[in-house]
C-alpha cells in the first residue's frame, strides 16, 4: 500500500501538473472561459493518469474493458468535482482562476487514490455491463470539443451554411434563392446540425458543435478499432497513435471548427489508416472506409487529389498498376460518379450556371503562388525533417509515408484553391502531424533516438503554430454587434460587402434574419476587376457577360432588401478583392434605378472607419 501510494503520488503529481499547466496555458493563449480551460486540462490529465496508474502504480493491463469503464466513471466524477470546485472558488467566492486550480490540485488526488485502489484497479471487483475500451478516448475527445466550443462563435463559412441550409429546408431553391460557389453536399451535411438544434432546443451554432462532436466520436472510434487490430503495435504505441490522431482532428482546426477541410480529414481518417497496410481486414472494410471518405472528398472538387496521390504512392511502392483498380478506388469512382449524376438531376444549375460564373469571376479571390507558399513557409520547412527521416529509412517507413504524401496532397489542395485562406491548409497540417507521430513510433522502436527527437521537434512546431493561431474571432461582428445594440431591436440585417466574415456571422450574433441570398457579394469583385482590364471594344461579348453578372448581384441585393425588409443595412467601406480601392457600394448600387426605393426608406444612423449603418424607417414597397 505504501509503495503504491508513493507511485500514485508521482503519477498523480505529473497528471495534476499537466492538468493545471494545460488549463492555465490554454486559457491564456486561447482566451477561453475558466470551465473550458479546466476541461481541457482535465482531458489531457486523464490520458497521463490512466497510462501511469495502470502500468506504473498498479501494474495492470491497460486494455481491460471493466477497468477502462471504471476509470471513465472515476474520471467523470473527478471532472464534476474539479468543475464544481472551480465554479465555487472562482465564480462565487471571487478568487482568481489560479487559486481555483490550486484547490483542485488539493482536493481531487486524495479521493482519486482511494477509488483507484479499492475499485478501479481491484481485480476482485465484479464485471458489470461494459462498452469497448476503444470508446473511451473518442468519447473524451467528443465531450471535450463540445464543452470547449459550446456557445462560441462559429467561423463565417460554417455560419453561412447554417443560415443557407435552414433557408433551403424552408423552401428556398439552391443556386437561385441561395447563391453559393460550392457544391450542394455542403448543405446536405449541415442538415444534421439543424436537426439537433431543433430537437434539443439549442442554437443552430451549438447544433453544429453537437453534430461535429458526434462525427469526431464516430471516426475516432473507427480509427481505434483499426489501430487495435494492428498486432505490430504494443498497447502503449497504439494509445500514442490514437492520441495523435485525436489531437490532429482538432488542433489544426481550432480557429475553423466544422470547416469543410476539417470534415474531410475526419471522414477520410479510417480510410487513410487502412492504407498503411499493417492491419488485417476484409474488402468490405476497405469499401466501407472509402465510402466514408468519399463523402469528404465530394465536398470540393479539389479534394480528389487525396485518393489520387495515395494511389500513385502505392503504384510506385509496389511497381504495379493494380492499386488503381483497388476496391477503395472503385468505391471512390462509383460514389463520385453517382454524386455528379445526382447533382446534374437534382441541382442542375450548379453545373450549368454556377460553375460558369465562378470561372468568370471567382479569380478575384485568388492569389499568386509565391504569397500562398509564403504563408506556409515555416511549416513547410518543418516538414522537411520528417520527409528526410522517412527517405533515410529507404522505404521502411511505409506507414508514415502514406500520411506524408497525404500531407503533400493537402499542400497541393491548398495551392489549387489558390486563395490563401488559412483553413485550406488544415489537411496539410493534420496529415503532417499524424505522419510525424508514426515516424516517432517507428524511430523509437528502431532505436533511432536522434531521428525521433528531430521529428518530435517538427511536430511540436506544427502544434505550436496551430495553438498560436488561437480560436476563431471576428472583429467585424464585434463592431456591428456593439453598434446594433444601440439601435434597438434588429430582426433583419444585410451587409453589402465582399467578405463573408462581415455577413452571416453577424446575423447569428444578432439572432436576426440574414436578408441576402449571398454569403457575400462574391460575383462583384471579379466582374468589376475583369471589366476594368478588358478592352470592351474588341471583346464586347466578354464585357457584356461580366456586366450582366455584376448586374445580377446588384439586382438580387435590391430584391432581397425589398423582400426581407431588414431593419439594418450595412455598407462595407473597405471591401477587399477589388483592384481599385476603396470600392463605392452606393455608387455601384445606384446604377439600378430601383435602388432609390431602398435609399428613401433608410437613414444613416452610424458611421465608423469600416462600416456605414443605415436603419430602416419605413416599410419598403
C-alpha positions in Angstrom: 0.0 0.0 0.0 2.8 2.5 0.9 4.7 1.7 -2.3 1.6 2.0 -4.3 0.8 5.3 -2.7 4.3 6.6 -3.4 4.0 5.7 -7.1 0.4 7.1 -7.1 1.8 10.4 -5.8 4.4 10.5 -8.6 1.9 9.7 -11.4 -0.8 11.8 -9.8 1.6 14.7 -9.4 2.6 14.5 -13.0 -1.1 14.3 -14.1 -2.0 17.3 -11.9 0.8 19.4 -13.2 -0.3 18.5 -16.8 -3.9 19.5 -15.8 -3.0 22.8 -14.2 -0.4 23.9 -16.7 -2.5 22.9 -19.7 -5.5 24.8 -18.3 -3.5 27.9 -17.5 -1.7 28.0 -20.8 -4.7 27.3 -22.9 -6.8 29.9 -21.1 -4.0 32.5 -21.7 -3.4 31.6 -25.3 -7.0 31.0 -26.4 -8.9 33.3 -24.1 -11.4 30.6 -23.2 -13.5 30.5 -20.1 -12.4 29.1 -16.7 -14.6 26.0 -17.1 -13.4 25.4 -20.7 -9.8 25.7 -19.6 -10.3 23.3 -16.7 -11.9 20.8 -19.0 -9.1 20.9 -21.5 -6.6 20.4 -18.7 -8.7 17.6 -17.3 -8.8 15.8 -20.6 -5.0 15.9 -21.0 -4.5 14.7 -17.4 -6.8 11.8 -17.9 -4.6 10.3 -20.6 -1.5 10.7 -18.5 -3.2 9.4 -15.4 -4.7 6.2 -16.8 -1.5 5.1 -18.5 0.6 5.9 -15.5 -1.6 4.3 -12.9 -2.3 1.2 -14.9 1.2 0.5 -15.9 3.3 2.0 -13.1 1.2 2.4 -10.0 -0.8 -0.8 -10.1 0.9 -2.8 -12.8 -2.1 -4.0 -14.7 -3.0 -4.5 -18.3 -4.3 -1.3 -20.0 -6.8 -3.0 -22.3 -9.0 -4.5 -19.7 -12.6 -3.5 -20.5 -14.0 -3.4 -17.0 -11.0 -1.5 -15.8 -11.5 1.1 -18.5 -15.1 1.6 -17.7 -14.5 2.1 -14.0 -11.7 4.5 -14.8 -14.1 6.5 -17.0 -16.7 6.7 -14.2 -14.0 7.9 -11.8 -12.7 10.4 -14.4 -16.2 11.8 -14.9 -16.7 12.1 -11.1 -13.3 13.8 -10.9 -14.4 16.2 -13.6 -17.6 17.0 -11.7 -15.6 17.6 -8.5 -12.9 19.8 -10.2 -15.5 21.7 -12.2 -17.6 22.2 -9.0 -14.6 23.5 -7.2 -13.7 26.0 -9.9 -17.4 27.1 -10.0 -17.5 27.7 -6.2 -14.0 29.2 -5.8 -13.8 31.3 -8.9 -17.4 32.3 -9.8 -19.0 32.5 -6.3 -16.2 33.2 -3.9 -14.5 35.6 -6.2 -10.9 34.2 -6.0 -8.7 34.0 -9.1 -8.6 31.1 -11.5 -5.2 30.2 -10.3 -6.5 29.8 -6.8 -9.3 27.7 -8.0 -6.9 25.4 -9.8 -4.8 25.1 -6.6 -7.9 24.0 -4.8 -8.5 21.4 -7.5 -4.9 20.1 -7.0 -5.5 19.6 -3.3 -9.0 18.0 -3.3 -9.1 15.7 -6.2 -5.9 13.5 -5.8 -6.8 12.1 -2.3 -10.2 11.0 -3.4 -8.8 9.5 -6.6 -6.3 7.2 -4.9 -8.8 5.5 -2.7 -11.2 4.9 -5.6 -8.4 3.6 -7.8 -7.0 1.3 -5.1 -10.2 -0.2 -3.9 -12.4 -0.2 -7.1 -10.8 0.7 -10.5 -7.7 -1.5 -10.3 -9.0 -4.1 -7.9 -9.3 -7.4 -9.8 -11.9 -8.6 -7.3 -14.4 -6.0 -8.5 -17.1 -7.8 -10.4 -17.6 -7.2 -14.1 -20.6 -5.0 -15.0 -22.2 -4.0 -18.3 -19.4 -2.7 -20.5 -18.7 -1.0 -23.7 -15.4 -1.5 -25.6 -12.4 0.3 -24.2 -11.7 1.9 -27.6 -14.7 4.2 -26.9 -13.0 6.0 -24.0 -10.7 8.4 -25.9 -13.3 9.1 -28.7 -15.9 9.9 -26.0 -13.5 12.1 -24.1 -12.5 14.0 -27.2 -16.1 14.5 -28.3 -17.2 15.7 -24.9 -14.1 18.0 -24.7 -14.8 19.5 -28.1 -18.4 20.1 -27.2 -17.5 21.7 -23.8 -14.7 23.9 -25.2 -16.7 25.3 -28.1 -20.2 25.4 -26.7 -21.6 28.8 -27.2 -18.6 30.1 -29.1 -18.8 31.9 -32.4 -18.5 29.7 -35.5 -16.3 30.6 -38.4 -18.0 32.6 -41.1 -18.3 29.9 -43.7 -19.9 27.4 -41.4 -22.2 30.2 -40.1 -23.3 30.8 -43.7 -24.1 27.1 -44.3 -26.3 27.1 -41.2 -28.3 30.1 -42.4 -28.5 28.9 -46.0 -29.4 25.4 -45.2 -32.2 26.5 -42.9 -33.5 28.7 -45.8 -33.2 25.7 -48.1 -35.1 23.4 -45.8 -37.7 26.2 -45.5 -38.3 26.1 -49.3 -35.6 28.2 -50.9 -34.0 26.9 -54.1 -30.3 26.2 -54.1 -28.4 28.3 -56.6 -31.4 30.6 -57.1 -32.5 31.8 -53.7 -29.2 30.7 -52.2 -26.2 31.7 -54.3 -23.1 29.7 -53.3 -20.0 28.7 -55.2 -19.6 25.3 -53.6 -21.4 22.0 -54.5 -24.6 21.0 -52.7 -23.2 18.3 -50.4 -22.1 21.1 -48.1 -25.7 21.9 -47.4 -26.7 18.3 -47.0 -24.0 17.8 -44.4 -25.3 20.8 -42.5 -28.8 19.3 -42.1 -27.9 17.1 -39.0 -26.7 20.2 -37.1 -30.1 21.9 -37.6 -32.0 18.7 -36.7 -30.0 18.5 -33.4 -30.7 22.2 -32.8 -34.4 21.8 -33.3 -34.6 18.5 -31.4 -32.7 19.7 -28.4 -33.9 23.3 -28.4 -30.4 24.8 -28.7 -29.0 27.4 -31.1 -28.0 26.4 -34.6 -24.4 27.1 -33.7 -24.5 24.6 -30.8 -26.3 22.2 -33.0 -23.4 22.3 -35.3 -21.0 21.6 -32.5 -23.1 18.6 -31.5 -23.0 17.2 -35.0 -19.3 17.8 -35.3 -18.6 16.1 -31.9 -20.6 13.1 -32.9 -18.7 12.8 -36.2 -15.4 13.1 -34.4 -16.5 10.4 -32.0 -17.6 8.0 -34.7 -14.4 8.5 -36.8 -12.1 8.2 -33.9 -13.9 5.1 -32.6 -13.5 3.5 -36.0 -9.8 4.5 -36.1 -9.3 2.9 -32.6 -10.7 -0.4 -34.0 -8.3 -0.3 -36.9 -5.3 0.6 -34.8 -6.3 -2.1 -32.2 -6.3 -4.8 -34.9 -2.6 -4.0 -35.7 -0.7 -6.7 -33.8 2.6 -5.0 -34.5 1.8 -2.2 -32.1 2.1 -2.5 -28.4 -0.8 -1.1 -26.3 1.3 2.0 -25.4 2.3 2.7 -29.0 -1.3 2.1 -30.2 -2.5 4.6 -27.5 0.1 7.2 -28.6 -1.0 6.8 -32.2 -4.7 7.2 -31.3 -3.9 10.3 -29.2 -2.0 11.8 -32.1 -5.0 11.3 -34.4 -7.3 12.8 -31.8 -5.1 15.9 -31.5 -4.8 16.1 -35.3 -8.6 16.2 -35.6 -8.9 19.3 -33.5 -5.6 21.3 -33.2 -5.1 22.4 -36.8 -8.8 23.5 -37.0 -9.0 25.3 -33.6 -10.0 28.6 -35.4 -12.1 27.0 -38.1 -14.1 24.2 -36.5 -16.6 22.4 -38.8 -14.9 23.8 -41.9 -15.1 21.5 -44.9 -11.4 20.8 -44.7 -11.8 19.6 -41.2 -14.7 17.4 -42.2 -12.6 15.9 -44.9 -9.8 14.8 -42.6 -12.3 13.4 -40.1 -14.2 11.5 -42.7 -11.0 10.3 -44.5 -9.1 9.1 -41.5 -10.3 5.5 -41.3 -9.6 5.1 -45.0 -6.1 6.6 -44.6 -5.4 4.2 -41.7 -6.5 1.3 -43.9 -3.9 2.4 -46.5 -0.9 1.8 -44.2 -1.4 -1.9 -44.8 -0.3 -3.3 -41.5 -3.7 -4.2 -40.1 -5.7 -7.1 -41.4 -9.1 -6.5 -42.9 -11.6 -7.6 -45.4 -12.5 -6.0 -48.8 -15.7 -4.9 -47.1 -13.8 -2.8 -44.6 -11.9 -1.2 -47.5 -15.1 -0.3 -49.2 -16.8 1.0 -46.1 -13.8 3.2 -45.1 -13.6 4.5 -48.7 -17.3 5.3 -48.8 -17.0 7.2 -45.6 -14.0 9.1 -47.0 -15.8 9.7 -50.3 -18.3 11.9 -48.5 -15.5 14.2 -47.5 -13.8 14.1 -50.9 -17.1 15.1 -52.6 -17.2 18.3 -50.6 -14.9 20.1 -53.0 -13.5 19.1 -56.5 -10.0 19.8 -55.2 -10.2 17.0 -52.7 -10.0 14.3 -55.3 -6.2 14.9 -55.1 -6.1 12.9 -51.9 -7.1 9.4 -53.2 -5.1 10.1 -56.3 -1.7 10.7 -54.5 -2.2 7.7 -52.3 -2.8 5.5 -55.4 0.3 6.9 -57.0 2.3 6.2 -53.9 1.2 2.6 -53.8 1.8 2.1 -57.5 5.4 3.4 -57.2 6.0 1.4 -54.0 4.7 -1.8 -55.5 5.8 -1.1 -59.0 2.4 -2.1 -60.2 -0.8 -0.5 -61.6 -3.1 -2.9 -59.6 -3.7 -0.2 -56.9 -5.5 1.8 -59.5 -8.4 -0.7 -59.5 -8.4 -1.4 -55.8 -11.7 -1.8 -54.0 -11.3 1.5 -52.3 -10.6 3.4 -55.6 -13.5 1.7 -57.3 -15.7 2.9 -54.4 -14.4 6.4 -54.8 -15.1 6.3 -58.5 -18.5 4.8 -58.2 -19.7 7.2 -55.5 -18.1 10.2 -57.2 -19.9 9.5 -60.5 -23.2 8.8 -58.7 -22.8 12.2 -56.9 -22.2 14.1 -60.1 -25.2 12.4 -61.6 -27.3 13.3 -58.6 -26.2 17.0 -58.8 -27.0 17.0 -62.6 -30.5 15.8 -62.0 -31.5 17.5 -58.7 -29.3 20.6 -58.7 -28.5 21.2 -62.4 -28.0 24.9 -62.0 -24.8 24.2 -60.1 -23.2 22.6 -63.2 -24.8 24.6 -65.9 -24.6 28.1 -64.3 -22.7 28.5 -61.1 -19.5 26.8 -62.3 -19.5 29.1 -65.4 -20.0 32.2 -63.2 -17.2 31.0 -60.9 -14.8 30.6 -63.8 -15.6 34.1 -64.9 -15.3 36.0 -61.6 -14.1 33.9 -58.6 -10.5 34.6 -59.6 -10.7 37.9 -57.7 -10.3 35.8 -54.5 -7.2 34.2 -55.8 -3.5 34.9 -55.1 -0.1 34.2 -56.7 1.8 31.0 -55.8 4.6 33.0 -54.1 2.4 34.6 -51.4 0.5 31.4 -51.0 3.6 29.5 -50.2 4.9 32.3 -48.0 2.0 31.8 -45.6 3.1 28.2 -45.0 6.9 28.5 -45.4 7.6 27.9 -41.7 5.5 24.7 -41.6 6.8 23.6 -45.0 10.4 23.9 -43.7 9.5 21.9 -40.6 8.1 19.2 -42.8 11.5 18.7 -44.4 12.6 17.0 -41.2 10.1 14.0 -41.3 10.4 13.7 -45.0 14.2 13.4 -44.8 13.8 10.9 -41.9 11.4 8.8 -44.0 13.6 8.9 -47.1 16.6 7.9 -45.0 14.9 4.8 -43.9 14.9 3.5 -47.5 11.3 2.5 -47.8 11.0 1.1 -44.2 8.5 3.8 -43.2 5.6 2.8 -45.4 3.1 3.8 -42.7 4.4 7.3 -42.2 4.9 7.6 -46.0 1.1 7.3 -46.6 0.5 10.3 -44.3 3.4 12.3 -45.6 2.0 12.0 -49.2 -1.4 12.9 -47.9 0.1 16.0 -46.3 1.6 16.8 -49.7 -1.8 16.4 -51.2 -3.1 18.8 -48.6 -0.5 21.3 -49.7 -1.5 20.7 -53.3 -5.1 21.2 -52.5 -4.3 24.5 -50.7 -2.4 25.7 -53.8 -5.1 24.5 -56.2 -7.7 26.5 -54.4 -5.4 29.5 -54.7 -7.0 31.9 -52.2 -4.6 31.7 -49.3 -7.5 31.2 -46.8 -5.9 29.6 -43.7 -8.4 26.8 -43.3 -7.5 25.4 -46.8 -4.2 24.2 -45.1 -6.0 22.1 -42.5 -5.5 18.8 -44.3 -1.8 19.6 -44.9 -1.3 20.2 -41.1 -3.4 17.3 -40.0 -1.8 14.6 -42.1 1.6 16.1 -41.4 1.0 15.8 -37.6 0.0 12.1 -37.9 2.9 11.4 -40.2 5.2 12.8 -37.5 3.6 10.6 -34.8 4.1 7.5 -36.9 7.7 8.3 -37.7 8.4 8.9 -34.0 6.9 5.5 -33.1 8.9 3.8 -35.9 12.1 5.6 -35.0 11.8 4.9 -31.3 11.1 1.2 -31.8 14.2 1.0 -34.1 16.5 2.8 -31.6 16.8 5.9 -33.8 16.7 8.3 -30.9 18.1 11.3 -32.7 15.6 10.9 -35.6 12.7 10.5 -33.2 13.7 13.7 -31.4 14.1 15.7 -34.6 10.6 14.6 -35.7 9.2 15.4 -32.3 10.6 19.0 -32.6 8.9 19.3 -36.0 5.7 18.0 -34.6 5.9 20.4 -31.7 6.4 23.3 -34.2 3.3 22.3 -36.1 1.2 22.1 -32.9 2.5 25.4 -31.6 1.7 27.1 -34.8 -1.9 25.9 -34.7 -2.3 26.8 -31.0 -0.8 30.3 -31.6 -3.5 31.0 -34.2 -6.0 30.6 -31.4 -9.7 30.2 -31.6 -11.9 32.0 -34.1 -12.5 35.7 -33.5 -14.3 38.3 -35.7 -13.7 42.0 -35.3 -16.5 42.9 -37.7 -19.0 41.0 -35.7 -17.8 42.7 -32.5 -18.2 46.2 -34.0 -21.5 45.6 -35.7 -23.0 44.0 -32.5 -21.9 47.0 -30.5 -23.4 49.5 -32.9 -26.6 47.4 -33.3 -27.1 47.2 -29.5 -27.7 51.0 -29.5 -30.3 50.9 -32.3 -33.0 48.9 -30.6 -34.4 45.6 -31.9 -32.8 44.3 -35.1 -34.8 41.5 -36.6 -33.1 41.5 -40.0 -29.7 42.6 -41.4 -27.9 42.7 -44.7 -24.3 43.8 -45.3 -23.0 44.9 -48.7 -19.5 43.5 -48.7 -17.2 41.1 -50.5 -16.3 39.4 -47.2 -18.2 36.5 -45.8 -17.0 37.3 -42.2 -18.9 40.6 -42.4 -22.2 38.9 -43.1 -23.7 35.6 -41.9 -21.8 35.6 -38.5 -23.4 39.0 -37.8 -26.9 37.6 -38.3 -26.2 34.7 -35.9 -24.7 37.0 -33.3 -27.7 39.3 -33.5 -30.2 36.4 -33.7 -31.5 38.2 -36.8 -32.6 37.2 -40.3 -29.9 37.2 -42.9 -31.6 39.2 -45.6 -29.5 38.1 -48.6 -29.2 35.0 -50.8 -25.4 35.6 -50.9 -22.9 34.8 -48.1 -21.1 37.9 -49.6 -21.3 39.7 -52.9 -18.8 37.3 -54.4 -19.9 38.0 -58.0 -19.0 41.7 -57.9 -15.1 41.9 -57.4 -14.2 39.6 -60.2 -16.7 41.1 -62.6 -15.6 44.7 -61.9 -11.9 43.8 -62.0 -12.1 42.0 -65.3 -14.3 44.8 -66.9 -11.6 47.3 -65.9 -8.9 45.1 -67.6 -10.8 44.1 -70.7 -10.8 46.0 -74.0 -14.6 46.1 -74.5 -14.3 47.4 -78.0 -12.6 44.2 -79.0 -14.2 41.8 -76.6 -17.8 43.1 -76.4 -19.2 39.7 -75.6 -16.9 39.2 -72.6 -17.8 42.6 -71.3 -21.5 42.1 -71.7 -21.3 38.8 -69.8 -19.3 40.4 -67.0 -21.7 43.4 -66.8 -24.6 41.0 -66.6 -23.0 39.1 -63.7 -22.5 42.3 -61.8 -26.0 43.5 -62.6 -27.4 40.2 -61.4 -25.7 40.5 -58.0 -26.9 44.2 -57.7 -30.5 43.3 -58.7 -30.5 40.4 -56.3 -29.4 42.7 -53.4 -32.3 45.0 -54.1 -34.8 42.2 -54.4 -33.6 40.7 -51.2 -33.9 44.0 -49.4 -37.4 44.7 -50.7 -38.5 41.1 -49.8 -36.9 40.8 -46.4 -37.3 44.4 -45.2 -34.1 44.2 -43.0 -34.0 46.7 -40.1 -30.3 47.3 -40.6 -28.5 47.9 -43.9 -24.7 48.0 -43.5 -22.3 49.0 -46.2 -18.6 48.0 -46.1 -16.3 50.9 -46.7 -13.2 48.7 -47.0 -14.3 45.8 -49.2 -11.4 43.7 -50.3 -10.5 41.8 -53.6 -11.1 44.9 -55.7 -8.2 46.2 -57.8 -9.3 49.7 -57.3 -9.9 50.5 -53.6 -11.9 51.7 -51.9 -14.9 50.3 -53.7 -18.1 52.5 -53.6 -21.0 50.2 -53.0 -23.5 53.1 -53.0 -22.4 54.2 -56.5 -22.5 50.6 -57.7 -26.0 50.0 -56.4 -27.3 53.4 -57.7 -26.7 52.0 -61.3 -30.1 50.2 -60.7 -32.9 52.7 -60.6 -34.8 50.6 -58.0 -32.1 51.4 -55.5 -33.8 54.8 -54.9 -36.7 53.0 -53.2 -34.2 51.5 -50.8 -32.5 54.8 -50.1 -35.8 56.5 -49.4 -36.6 54.0 -46.6 -33.3 54.1 -44.8 -31.4 56.7 -42.8 -27.7 56.8 -42.0 -27.5 56.4 -38.2 -23.9 55.5 -37.5 -20.6 55.7 -39.2 -17.3 54.0 -38.4 -14.0 53.7 -40.2 -15.2 50.3 -41.5 -19.0 50.4 -42.0 -21.9 52.7 -42.7 -25.0 51.8 -40.8 -28.5 52.6 -42.2 -31.6 51.9 -40.1 -35.0 51.3 -41.8 -37.6 54.0 -41.0 -40.4 53.0 -43.4 -41.9 49.9 -45.0 -40.4 49.2 -48.4 -42.9 49.0 -51.4 
